[in-house]
Amino acid sequence: MAIIAVLLYLIFSGCAERLAHRPSQTSDPCEPVITASAEPSETDQPETSDPTEEPTELPTSEPTAEPTAEPTVDPASLDDIDSLDSVTKIVSPSRPIDPSYIPAGLVEPNVPSINDENQNLMRSDAAAALEEMFAAAEQEGIRLYLVSGYRSYEFQKMLWDYWVSKKGEAYADQLDSHPGGSEHQLGLACNLGTVDKDCELKACFSDTAAYHWLQTNAYKYGYIERYPDGKQEVTGITYSPWNFRYTGKDAAERIYNSGKTMEEYYGLAS
């Protein structure tokens, strides 16, 4: 009876048919098939290094070239001392300009000045800076006065002839009145004094409070003392504490800080 029961179980479960069509095998074909786990065993895990372990050899990078230092540029080399319209143009008896030259944009600055249209004009940029400087000086009790600004070639020649007739050519050569060789013709140079005319165009102007204020502050407004004491052999012009020259604020500050004349600063001094 037991044998008959087993046969009946095989028939109804379908295992009999599978046995008829499969090759012999050692395992029971009716046992459920167990597939391998998706997770790898310890022996299948890839080898990893200990994160705390230092590498035996550090990677090395290719040596890089030292950065090349940028060449330094002398600011003076960027200033234009040759073009007539440049605020740093240098004029002297050895660097004359054409007699016909008249600067563009001449205006009368709104400052106390001599009532003479031949001498009270200046280039517009220089005039604006002069107004600013006069106002700053007045705030400190210094009342400046424009003795002369732009002077034409013809006016320069008149002055030159006057001094030659009075004291001779050697004396006239020392003054900033040489026709064609004076920066007054640029409209950028000016002779300054005070409203009380104290020591006007005289060496004693260097003893006034106005001069000391200008000597300390003029560069802030774009002006420099053009013919300082002890520099006649360099500039060719006698000490003129009243003569100031507009170069623009940037150049004026650099020249002032250098302690040099324009000729020295721009490499024209022998």
C-alpha positions in Angstrom: 0.0 0.0 0.0 2.8 2.4 0.8 4.3 1.9 -2.7 1.0 2.6 -4.3 0.6 5.8 -2.3 4.0 7.1 -3.4 3.3 6.4 -7.0 0.0 8.2 -6.8 1.8 11.2 -5.2 4.3 11.4 -8.0 1.7 11.2 -10.7 -0.4 14.0 -9.3 2.6 16.3 -8.4 4.1 16.1 -11.9 7.4 14.8 -10.7 6.9 11.6 -12.5 6.8 13.3 -15.8 9.9 15.3 -15.0 11.8 12.2 -14.0 11.0 10.7 -17.4 12.5 13.6 -19.3 15.6 14.5 -17.2 18.9 12.8 -16.9 19.7 11.1 -13.7 21.1 13.3 -11.0 22.1 12.8 -7.4 19.9 15.5 -5.9 16.2 15.3 -5.6 14.6 17.0 -8.6 11.6 18.0 -6.5 13.6 19.9 -3.9 13.3 23.6 -4.2 16.3 25.2 -6.0 18.2 27.6 -3.7 20.0 30.3 -5.7 23.3 32.0 -4.5 23.0 35.1 -2.4 23.5 38.4 -4.2 25.9 39.5 -1.6 29.5 38.2 -2.1 31.1 36.1 0.5 34.1 37.4 2.5 36.4 35.5 0.1 34.9 37.4 -2.9 35.4 40.8 -1.4 38.1 42.9 -3.2 41.1 43.7 -1.2 41.2 47.3 0.2 44.0 49.1 1.8 43.8 50.4 5.3 42.8 54.0 5.2 45.0 54.8 8.1 48.0 53.3 6.4 50.4 55.8 4.8 51.3 55.1 1.2 54.8 53.8 0.7 55.6 56.3 -2.0 54.0 59.8 -2.3 53.2 61.0 -5.8 55.5 63.7 -7.0 54.5 66.6 -9.3 56.5 67.9 -12.1 58.6 70.9 -11.0 57.1 74.2 -12.1 59.1 77.1 -13.5 59.6 80.1 -11.3 57.2 83.0 -12.3 58.9 85.7 -14.3 58.9 89.0 -12.5 57.1 91.8 -14.3 59.6 94.4 -15.5 59.3 97.6 -13.5 58.4 100.7 -15.5 59.7 104.1 -14.6 56.6 106.4 -14.4 58.8 109.2 -15.8 59.2 107.3 -19.0 55.4 107.4 -19.5 55.3 111.2 -19.4 55.5 113.1 -22.6 58.1 115.9 -22.4 58.1 116.7 -26.1 54.6 117.2 -27.4 53.4 120.8 -27.3 50.0 120.0 -25.8 51.5 117.8 -23.0 51.4 119.1 -19.5 54.9 117.8 -18.9 56.4 119.4 -22.0 59.8 120.9 -21.1 60.8 124.2 -22.7 64.1 126.0 -22.2 66.6 128.0 -24.3 68.1 124.7 -25.3 64.6 123.2 -26.0 62.8 126.1 -27.7 59.4 126.1 -29.3 58.2 127.8 -32.5 57.5 131.5 -32.2 54.1 131.0 -33.7 52.9 128.6 -31.1 49.8 129.6 -29.1 48.3 127.0 -26.8 44.6 126.1 -27.3 42.0 126.8 -24.6 43.5 129.9 -23.0 41.2 131.3 -20.3 41.4 133.9 -17.6 41.4 132.1 -14.2 39.1 133.4 -11.6 41.8 134.5 -9.2 43.3 137.9 -8.2 45.6 138.8 -11.0 47.3 141.6 -13.0 45.0 143.5 -15.2 46.8 142.7 -18.4 45.5 140.4 -21.0 49.0 139.7 -22.2 49.8 138.0 -18.9 46.7 136.9 -17.0 45.7 134.0 -19.2 46.5 130.3 -18.7 45.6 127.0 -20.3 42.2 125.9 -19.1 43.4 122.8 -17.2 46.1 124.9 -15.5 43.7 127.7 -14.7 41.2 125.3 -13.1 43.9 123.9 -10.9 45.2 127.4 -10.1 41.7 128.4 -8.8 41.6 125.3 -6.6 45.0 126.1 -5.2 44.2 129.8 -4.5 41.0 128.8 -2.7 42.9 126.2 -0.5 45.6 128.8 0.3 43.0 131.4 1.3 41.4 128.9 3.7 44.7 129.0 5.5 45.0 132.8 5.4 47.3 133.0 2.4 46.0 135.4 -0.3 47.9 134.6 -3.5 48.1 136.7 -6.6 48.8 135.8 -10.3 51.6 138.1 -11.5 51.8 136.5 -14.9 50.7 133.4 -16.8 50.8 132.9 -20.5 53.1 135.1 -22.4 53.3 135.2 -26.2 56.6 135.0 -28.1 56.3 138.7 -28.9 55.8 139.6 -25.3 58.8 137.4 -24.3 60.9 139.2 -26.8 59.9 142.5 -25.4 61.0 141.4 -21.9 64.2 139.9 -23.2 65.2 143.1 -25.1 64.4 145.2 -22.0 66.7 143.1 -19.7 69.5 143.0 -22.4 69.3 146.8 -22.6 69.4 147.2 -18.8 71.9 144.6 -17.7 73.2 142.8 -20.7 72.6 139.5 -22.5 74.5 137.4 -19.9 72.0 138.6 -17.2 69.0 138.2 -19.5 70.1 134.6 -20.2 69.5 133.7 -16.5 65.9 134.8 -16.6 62.8 132.9 -17.7 62.2 135.4 -20.4 64.1 134.0 -23.4 61.8 134.3 -26.5 60.9 130.8 -27.6 62.7 129.3 -24.6 60.2 130.1 -21.9 57.5 127.8 -20.5 55.2 130.9 -20.1 54.5 130.5 -23.8 53.0 127.1 -23.1 50.3 128.7 -20.8 51.4 126.3 -18.1 53.9 128.4 -16.1 53.0 131.2 -13.8 54.7 133.8 -11.6 52.9 134.0 -8.2 52.9 136.6 -5.4 50.6 137.9 -2.8 47.8 140.5 -3.1 49.9 142.9 -1.0 52.7 142.7 -3.6 55.2 141.9 -0.9 58.6 141.0 -2.5 56.9 140.5 -5.9 59.3 138.8 -8.4 62.2 139.2 -5.9 64.3 136.6 -4.1 62.9 137.8 -0.8 59.6 136.2 -1.7 61.2 133.0 -0.4 60.9 134.5 3.1 57.1 134.9 2.9 54.4 132.7 4.4 53.0 132.4 0.9 56.1 130.9 -0.6 56.4 128.4 2.3 52.8 127.4 1.8 53.3 126.9 -2.0 56.5 125.0 -1.5 54.7 122.5 0.8 51.3 122.4 -0.9 51.5 123.3 -4.6 52.1 119.8 -5.8 48.7 118.7 -4.4 47.1 120.9 -7.1 49.4 119.9 -10.0 52.1 122.6 -9.6 55.8 122.4 -8.9 58.4 125.0 -8.0 60.2 125.2 -11.4 63.5 126.9 -10.6 64.5 126.1 -7.1 67.5 127.3 -5.1 70.8 125.8 -6.0 69.7 124.3 -9.3 70.7 127.1 -11.8 73.4 124.9 -13.3 70.8 122.3 -14.0 67.8 124.4 -15.2 69.8 127.3 -16.7 67.6 129.7 -14.9 68.4 131.7 -11.8 66.6 130.9 -8.5 63.0 132.1 -9.0 60.9 131.2 -5.9 57.8 132.9 -7.5 57.8 130.6 -10.6 55.5 127.6 -10.5 54.7 125.2 -13.3 51.6 123.1 -13.9 52.3 119.4 -14.7 49.1 117.8 -13.6 48.7 116.3 -10.1 50.1 112.8 -10.8 53.4 114.1 -12.3 53.7 117.0 -9.8 53.5 114.6 -6.9 56.1 112.3 -8.3 58.5 115.2 -9.1 57.9 116.8 -5.7 58.6 113.5 -3.9 61.8 113.0 -5.9 63.2 116.3 -4.8 64.4 116.9 -8.3 63.9 119.5 -11.0 62.1 118.6 -14.1 65.4 118.3 -16.0 66.8 115.9 -13.4 63.6 113.9 -13.0 63.3 113.4 -16.8 67.0 112.7 -17.3 67.9 115.9 -19.2 70.4 117.1 -16.6 74.0 116.7 -17.7 
